[in-house]
Amino acid sequence: MKVPKLSEERRKELTKVIKARGEETKVALRNVRREANDKLDQLKKDGDISEDSHHKHREKNDDAIHEYTKQVDDLIEEKGKQIQTI
């Protein structure tokens, strides 16, 4: 089955779609971070974890989210370049 080559206009549209999906993913990651931080705050408030433990876990959470956000950014850039090449 032959698939026609993508036109320049269609490649630009697909690139926009990829960027939009990437932004949606990053928003979802930020929501996960916020929920996790809220749970940590509640545990600290209830006295179930210490201040040091709270800080350590928040830092781990932030580091993980930053790493995944970087991966999403890299994928967006890579896929955008792939689509733009003829």
C-alpha positions as CSV (number, residue, x, y, z in Angstrom):
1,M,0.0,0.0,0.0
2,K,1.4,3.3,-1.0
3,V,1.1,6.2,1.4
4,P,1.5,9.7,-0.1
5,K,4.1,12.0,1.3
6,L,3.0,14.6,3.7
7,S,2.6,18.1,2.4
8,E,4.3,21.0,4.1
9,E,1.0,22.2,5.5
10,R,0.1,18.8,6.9
11,R,3.6,18.5,8.5
12,K,3.1,21.8,10.3
13,E,-0.3,20.7,11.5
14,L,1.1,17.5,12.9
15,T,3.9,19.4,14.6
16,K,1.3,21.6,16.3
17,V,-0.6,18.5,17.4
18,I,2.5,17.0,18.9
19,K,3.3,20.2,20.8
20,A,-0.3,20.4,22.1
21,R,-0.2,16.8,23.3
22,G,3.2,17.5,24.9
23,E,1.7,20.5,26.8
24,E,-1.2,18.4,27.9
25,T,1.2,15.8,29.2
26,K,3.2,18.4,31.1
27,V,0.0,19.8,32.7
28,A,-0.9,16.2,33.8
29,L,2.6,15.8,35.3
30,R,2.2,19.1,37.2
31,N,-1.2,17.9,38.5
32,V,0.4,14.7,39.7
33,R,3.1,16.7,41.5
34,R,0.5,19.0,43.1
35,E,-1.5,16.0,44.4
36,A,1.5,14.2,45.8
37,N,2.7,17.4,47.5
38,D,-0.8,17.9,49.0
39,K,-0.7,14.4,50.4
40,L,2.8,15.0,51.8
41,D,1.6,18.3,53.4
42,Q,-1.4,16.4,54.9
43,L,0.9,13.7,56.3
44,K,3.2,16.4,57.8
45,K,0.2,18.2,59.3
46,D,-1.1,15.0,60.9
47,G,2.3,14.3,62.3
48,D,2.8,11.1,60.4
49,I,6.1,12.3,58.9
50,S,8.8,14.5,60.1
51,E,9.8,17.9,58.6
52,D,13.0,16.4,57.2
53,S,11.1,13.5,55.6
54,H,8.6,15.8,54.2
55,H,11.3,18.0,52.6
56,K,13.2,15.0,51.3
57,H,10.1,13.5,49.7
58,R,9.0,16.8,48.1
59,E,12.4,17.2,46.7
60,K,12.4,13.6,45.2
61,N,8.9,14.3,43.8
62,D,10.1,17.6,42.2
63,D,13.2,15.9,40.7
64,A,11.1,13.1,39.2
65,I,8.6,15.5,37.7
66,H,11.4,17.7,36.3
67,E,13.1,14.6,34.7
68,Y,9.8,13.4,33.1
69,T,9.1,17.0,31.8
70,K,12.5,17.0,30.2
71,Q,11.8,13.7,28.6
72,V,8.5,15.1,27.2
73,D,10.3,18.2,25.9
74,D,13.0,16.0,24.2
75,L,10.3,13.8,22.6
76,I,8.4,16.8,21.3
77,E,11.5,18.2,19.7
78,E,12.6,14.8,18.3
79,K,9.2,14.0,16.8
80,G,8.8,17.5,15.4
81,K,12.2,17.2,13.6
82,Q,11.2,13.8,12.2
83,I,7.9,15.1,10.8
84,Q,9.6,18.1,9.3
85,T,12.2,16.1,7.4
86,I,11.0,15.2,3.9
